[in-house]
Amino acid sequence: MAESRSQNLQNHARLDPRFHFFLFPASAVAFVAAGWHAIRQPDFVSLWMAVTGLLLAFAVFLIRVYSLKVQDRVIRLEERLRLSALLPESQRPKLGRLLAELSEGQLIALRFASDAELPALATRAMEERLTPADIKKSIREWRADTFRV
């Protein structure tokens, strides 16, 4: 959900309380408790509960990883479209090379750049092989991404 507070390099990373403070810790505790019980009373049911706890923790982790990967794909597509729309006419022939040479992480970091500084920063990121962290540090006018969970 969109937030109204301004975003910058220091506060752009976010935690999802439902995942980070409830779902993942609860699944990890369930696995540890089932494993402890299986060690203390090693029978079929205890061992099966430990395996089930491990599967639950792993499934919760994969749910998070897969949803972030989908968001990354959408962000990559959005940034490709932004670049194609914002590049000056003189730089349009470089668009294919630019998009081919920018890494996924670079494209995702560029989402925070304002429309005015995106073309120059994207070109610089490609030419100087800036890391995503360096790209974020180079942004002067931050464009918030409040929808990422």
Secondary structure, 3 states (H helix, E strand, C coil): CCCCCCCCCCCCCCCCHHHHHHHHHHHHHHHHHHHHHHHHCCCHHHHHHHHHHHHHHHHHHHHHHHHHHHHHHHHHHHHHHHHHHHCCHHHHHHHHHHHHHCCHHHHHHHCCECCCCHHHHHHHHHHHCCCHHHHHHHCCCECCCCCCC
